[in-house]
Amino acid sequence: MGELLYAAKVAHMPSIYAGEKGVYEPMEGMHEEFRQGMRKMGKKMEDLGVETILIVDTHWINTVNFHINAAERHKALYTSDEQPHVLHDYAYDYPGDKGLAVTIAETATAKGAITHAHELKSLHLHYGALVPLRYLNADGKFRVVPLGANVNATHEENFEYGRIIAETIIEFDRRVAFIASGALSHKFWSNDKVMAHRWEVSSEFNRQVDLRVCELLERGHHREVLSMIPVYREACAGETGMADFSMLYGLLGGGGYDLPAVPFAEYCGAAGNGQVLYEFPVPVAVAS
Ligand SMILES: [Fe+2]
């Protein structure tokens, strides 16, 4: 019998990687707290005995159905077509988990959430997964299963998909961490403003809503956050419809989930978007 052992919502902006020494001089030193925080999360996952990381990559944007990468191995050289000056020629190599990926796809499809599992040599990871994995899975010991985010899926569909994933994990013989990789509010600065305001959130409305949501998360008031998502994702341009966030709540039991989320970095802006790093403690009912 498998277990969900760890869950988190993480940031993935390229400036986390570019902040490392020697990567991209204009951003050197940025976001050390996010790098350290994700390294700590990786250590916790190791201590818990996690075998596989399921990571929702909100940059793997799907438009029809759900998709899951079932490759036996994820290995390639990556350049971001969005910000190649910051993130380019990045080599990665992680073991996959075909058995778990295919089982999730089959189970979800049988339950009405049409899901395709792919083993395609040219289907690569995006920086929504690669940046967090650099720190969460620094030595590549964890298997990795990337999940796409359907930009046209409703909150309810994503939530149900997450619920099905939780059920599948328990039935499958694997110890799993679920990582939701996406911003909160996600409204980029216009190009003429981004260089002057790079590290600020692009609207005070978005910043205030994000901060209130952080407060609710840290108090364990998830029922309120969950009920906000359908409006939140529209009003504050949540990243890829906040698919990762909805799925995360599906895994954790929805409105009945009440454990306070634990911040591993302070809320901040990047290119206009609201970024967070939270551990979501796994309730016993989901873990066993
Ligand atoms: Fe992003």
Boltz pocket constraint, residues with backbone or C-beta under 6 A from the ligand:
constraints:
  - pocket:
      binder: B
      contacts: [[A, 12], [A, 13], [A, 58], [A, 59], [A, 128], [A, 182], [A, 183], [A, 239]]
      max_distance: 6.0
